[in-house]
Amino acid sequence: MSQKYIDVTAKTIEDALAEALKTLEMDRDSVSVEILEKPRSGFLGIGASPAKIRVSYEYSTADKVTGFLAELFEKMHVQAKIDVASEEEGKLNVVLSGNEMGLIIGRRGENLDALQYITNLAVNKNEEERTRVTIDTENYREKREESLERLAKRVADKVVKYGRNVSLEPMPPSERRIIHSCLQNYKGVTTFSTGTEPQRRVIVAPAGAQQKKDGNQSGRREKEQKK
């Protein structure tokens, strides 16, 4: 939890507090109030000045994520419900729902991955402790993982049968990890990655196959960089 505040000016302290609570969409028990300047009526209206207060409140990582996504979706003209599914130490899971989730997911999850990436950047900016934020909608990530595992096993069977390398389509690091993990103990095959981002791809090869080593190709299962 971090401390945030807003300064509000109004004719009276009561008016300033009411305006602050409306802006924050919080109740009086959730904030603390510091009077910065008391209102002055002046003489015959001359020298009058309004009240100024500082309203402080606790702001969690979950609040930060929700606020960032809500503002982003507003600018995108996308209506989406934002739910914090669970919050563990150093990890925050977010589930989105709405009628335009196909746009959020994008082609093979590209938009969803990009949204997750920029959300992590925004949430962890100027924070001492890093929080890992995962974003999902319509159970897409689990479905995609199952699809990739089926693909990996089909390709592995083909590699064992024909004894030739098979190159998969370019994938982001998170998806390459799924392929490597799925085939880690698969008899008769090995996996490695080749190329540079965003065209880096997994190669499924017969176990013990001679692998070409250069600046863009690894002769071992790489540890894909986590997003």
ChimeraX attribute file (.defattr): number of C-alpha atoms within 10 A of each C-alpha:
attribute: neighborCount
match mode: 1-to-1
recipient: residues
	/A:1	10
	/A:2	10
	/A:3	9
	/A:4	12
	/A:5	16
	/A:6	13
	/A:7	16
	/A:8	20
	/A:9	20
	/A:10	18
	/A:11	16
	/A:12	17
	/A:13	21
	/A:14	12
	/A:15	13
	/A:16	21
	/A:17	23
	/A:18	15
	/A:19	15
	/A:20	26
	/A:21	15
	/A:22	11
	/A:23	11
	/A:24	13
	/A:25	8
	/A:26	12
	/A:27	11
	/A:28	12
	/A:29	7
	/A:30	11
	/A:31	18
	/A:32	12
	/A:33	17
	/A:34	11
	/A:35	14
	/A:36	14
	/A:37	14
	/A:38	14
	/A:39	17
	/A:40	15
	/A:41	13
	/A:42	10
	/A:43	8
	/A:44	7
	/A:45	9
	/A:46	9
	/A:47	9
	/A:48	12
	/A:49	17
	/A:50	15
	/A:51	20
	/A:52	21
	/A:53	22
	/A:54	19
	/A:55	22
	/A:56	17
	/A:57	18
	/A:58	13
	/A:59	13
	/A:60	13
	/A:61	19
	/A:62	19
	/A:63	14
	/A:64	16
	/A:65	20
	/A:66	19
	/A:67	13
	/A:68	15
	/A:69	21
	/A:70	17
	/A:71	11
	/A:72	14
	/A:73	14
	/A:74	11
	/A:75	9
	/A:76	9
	/A:77	9
	/A:78	16
	/A:79	15
	/A:80	18
	/A:81	14
	/A:82	18
	/A:83	14
	/A:84	15
	/A:85	12
	/A:86	11
	/A:87	14
	/A:88	9
	/A:89	8
	/A:90	11
	/A:91	13
	/A:92	18
	/A:93	16
	/A:94	19
	/A:95	17
	/A:96	19
	/A:97	15
	/A:98	14
	/A:99	10
	/A:100	11
	/A:101	18
	/A:102	14
	/A:103	12
	/A:104	22
	/A:105	20
	/A:106	13
	/A:107	10
	/A:108	11
	/A:109	18
	/A:110	14
	/A:111	15
	/A:112	22
	/A:113	21
	/A:114	14
	/A:115	18
	/A:116	20
	/A:117	16
	/A:118	13
	/A:119	22
	/A:120	19
	/A:121	14
	/A:122	15
	/A:123	21
	/A:124	18
	/A:125	11
	/A:126	9
	/A:127	11
	/A:128	7
	/A:129	8
	/A:130	15
	/A:131	18
	/A:132	18
	/A:133	22
	/A:134	19
	/A:135	22
	/A:136	22
	/A:137	18
	/A:138	14
	/A:139	10
	/A:140	16
	/A:141	18
	/A:142	12
	/A:143	10
	/A:144	15
	/A:145	16
	/A:146	13
	/A:147	11
	/A:148	17
	/A:149	18
	/A:150	14
	/A:151	14
	/A:152	22
	/A:153	15
	/A:154	11
	/A:155	20
	/A:156	24
	/A:157	15
	/A:158	17
	/A:159	20
	/A:160	17
	/A:161	11
	/A:162	9
	/A:163	16
	/A:164	13
	/A:165	19
	/A:166	16
	/A:167	16
	/A:168	17
	/A:169	10
	/A:170	18
	/A:171	18
	/A:172	19
	/A:173	19
	/A:174	14
	/A:175	19
	/A:176	25
	/A:177	18
	/A:178	18
	/A:179	24
	/A:180	24
	/A:181	15
	/A:182	17
	/A:183	18
	/A:184	13
	/A:185	10
	/A:186	16
	/A:187	12
	/A:188	16
	/A:189	21
	/A:190	23
	/A:191	26
	/A:192	21
	/A:193	25
	/A:194	21
	/A:195	15
	/A:196	12
	/A:197	12
	/A:198	10
	/A:199	11
	/A:200	19
	/A:201	22
	/A:202	25
	/A:203	22
	/A:204	25
	/A:205	24
	/A:206	22
	/A:207	15
	/A:208	9
	/A:209	13
	/A:210	9
	/A:211	12
	/A:212	10
	/A:213	11
	/A:214	10
	/A:215	8
	/A:216	12
	/A:217	18
	/A:218	16
	/A:219	16
	/A:220	12
	/A:221	16
	/A:222	16
	/A:223	12
	/A:224	15
	/A:225	10
	/A:226	8
	/A:227	13
